[in-house]
Every structure is written in structure tokens, then in C-alpha cells.
Amino acid sequence: MIENYIPNFRSEAVIELDGWESFYECTDTTTTWRNDDHSSEEVINAKASELKAEWEAQEYARNRKTDYPDIGDQLDALYHAGVFPANMAARIKETKDKYPK
């Protein structure tokens, strides 16, 4: 994951509305279209605003993701704590025994 990455919402909107094949180049301010059959600037800007709002609403999830322990470490801790169902714990033990450290 690229730290401090902020998507180009206008480009994302153009891709979502009209597809990759609809343009030659798309920046945060302009688009070089392949033809005249594309969404209006008003529609593109509205979609870009919607995508930006969705992205901003997920800031907590992006922040949490970098602070959580690796999923493998989480699962291993649960296994060692004995909280997996018996059949899952048996499968994990079988694999651990088959491939010891």
C-alpha cells in the first residue's frame, strides 16, 4: 500500500462511467476523449464527488489496516488460544505437524 495515496477521483469517475476504452488520457482536470460519446463534465464531476466522499468515509478503515497485526499472526494467536472450532483446530494441527518448524 502506498502511504498517503489519494486517488484521482475524476479519472476514477471517467473509468467507472465510460470505461478505459473511452479516452486517451485523463487527468484531474481534463480528458482527451476518443470520441464524442461520453459523459458530460457535470456527470463526471458528480461521480468524482461521490467517489471522494466514499473514500473519505473509509479513512478509519485505511488507518486501522496499517495498525492491525498481520492476519497470519492473528489467526495463529486464535489457534494457540484454543478458540477455533475443533475441526478447524484439527486441520491446523495436522498441517503444523506435517510441516514442523
C-alpha positions as CSV (number, residue, x, y, z in Angstrom):
1,M,0.0,0.0,0.0
2,I,1.3,3.4,-0.9
3,E,1.3,5.7,2.2
4,N,-0.7,8.9,1.8
5,Y,-2.1,7.8,-1.5
6,I,-5.0,9.9,-2.7
7,P,-6.9,8.6,-5.8
8,N,-7.5,10.8,-8.8
9,F,-11.3,10.9,-8.3
10,R,-12.0,12.5,-11.7
11,S,-10.1,9.7,-13.6
12,E,-11.8,7.0,-11.5
13,A,-15.2,8.6,-12.3
14,V,-14.4,8.6,-16.0
15,I,-13.3,5.0,-15.9
16,E,-16.4,3.9,-14.0
17,L,-18.8,5.9,-16.2
18,D,-17.3,5.5,-19.6
19,G,-14.7,2.8,-19.3
20,W,-11.0,2.6,-20.1
21,E,-11.5,2.5,-23.8
22,S,-13.4,5.8,-23.9
23,F,-10.3,8.1,-23.6
24,Y,-6.7,8.5,-24.5
25,E,-5.6,10.5,-21.4
26,C,-7.4,11.5,-18.2
27,T,-6.0,13.8,-15.5
28,D,-7.6,15.5,-12.5
29,T,-8.7,18.4,-14.7
30,T,-9.0,17.3,-18.4
31,T,-9.8,14.2,-20.5
32,T,-8.7,13.6,-24.1
33,W,-11.6,11.6,-25.4
34,R,-11.5,9.0,-28.2
35,N,-15.0,10.2,-29.5
36,D,-17.9,12.4,-28.6
37,D,-19.9,9.6,-27.0
38,H,-19.0,10.1,-23.3
39,S,-20.5,11.5,-20.0
40,S,-20.8,15.2,-19.5
41,E,-18.5,17.2,-17.2
42,E,-21.4,17.7,-14.8
43,V,-22.0,13.9,-14.6
44,I,-18.2,13.2,-14.3
45,N,-17.8,15.8,-11.5
46,A,-20.8,14.5,-9.6
47,K,-19.4,11.0,-9.8
48,A,-16.0,12.2,-8.7
49,S,-17.5,13.9,-5.7
50,E,-19.4,10.7,-4.8
51,L,-16.2,8.6,-5.1
52,K,-14.3,11.1,-3.0
53,A,-17.0,11.1,-0.3
54,E,-16.9,7.3,-0.2
55,W,-13.1,7.3,0.0
56,E,-13.1,9.9,2.8
57,A,-15.7,7.9,4.7
58,Q,-13.3,4.9,4.8
59,E,-10.4,6.8,6.3
60,Y,-10.9,4.9,9.6
61,A,-10.5,1.5,7.7
62,R,-7.3,2.6,6.0
63,N,-5.9,3.8,9.3
64,R,-6.9,0.5,11.1
65,K,-5.4,-1.6,8.3
66,T,-1.9,-0.3,8.9
67,D,-2.1,-0.8,12.7
68,Y,-3.6,-4.3,12.8
69,P,-1.3,-7.3,13.2
70,D,-0.7,-9.4,10.1
71,I,-3.7,-11.8,9.5
72,G,-1.4,-14.8,9.9
73,D,-0.4,-13.6,13.3
74,Q,-4.0,-13.0,14.3
75,L,-5.0,-16.5,13.2
76,D,-2.1,-18.1,14.9
77,A,-2.9,-16.3,18.2
78,L,-6.5,-17.6,18.0
79,Y,-5.3,-21.1,17.3
80,H,-3.0,-21.0,20.3
81,A,-5.7,-19.5,22.5
82,G,-7.9,-22.5,21.6
83,V,-10.8,-20.6,20.1
84,F,-11.1,-22.3,16.8
85,P,-13.8,-25.0,16.3
86,A,-12.5,-28.5,16.9
87,N,-12.5,-29.5,13.2
88,M,-10.5,-26.3,12.2
89,A,-8.1,-26.8,15.1
90,A,-7.5,-30.4,14.0
91,R,-6.8,-29.3,10.4
92,I,-4.4,-26.6,11.5
93,K,-2.6,-29.1,13.9
94,E,-2.4,-31.6,11.1
95,T,-0.7,-29.1,8.8
96,K,1.7,-27.9,11.6
97,D,2.6,-31.5,12.4
98,K,3.1,-32.3,8.7
99,Y,5.5,-29.3,8.2
100,P,7.2,-28.6,11.6
101,K,9.5,-25.6,12.1
